[in-house]
Amino acid sequence: MSVICNYRSVSLQFLLSFCAILMTGCGGEGTKGRGVPVSGTITMAGTPLEGANVSFLNGTFAGFARTDAAGKYRLVQGALPGTNKIVITKIIGGPDPVENDPESGMDAGQMEAAAMGTGVEVEKPLNLVPDEYGDPTKTKLTYDVPSGGADGVDFSI
């Protein structure tokens, strides 16, 4: 009889521990990945930068937006509060995605390699934004996002 009671005790302890783990995973820690609203304007040499990609990077979370004709952006998923690294890119050139064969799955480098020796030139994409703003490893831009989000987060590059 003591073996049965001991078995029930261990089973009950396991069940309670398992429930505690599940409840912990359903609360506070899971909400840390939610971004807060961030918006602003990007200008380059005093002119609104249309069609630029803006990223707010904080650890493994990245908030992303694309600027409109006035250079305005609003991060789609927001940004995490705290210090964020800002990356701004404006890519021009490169192969037209409409002309790419989705079946082949080739990127610009693979297309260039495939065209070698055929006399066909493949246009390489170019980032109009200098690396000090457009390269995630070299960017000098940061912003401390407040817990309530921010509007008017403007960058002039």
Secondary structure, DSSP 8 states (H G I E B T S, - for coil): -HHHHHHHHHHHHHHHHHHHHHHHHTSHHHHTT--B-BEEEEEETTEE-TT-EEEEEETTEEEEEE--TTSEEE-SS-B-SEEEEEEEE-EEES--TTTS-TTTT--HHHHHHHHTTTT-----EEESS-HHHH-TTT---EEEE-TT-BS---EE-
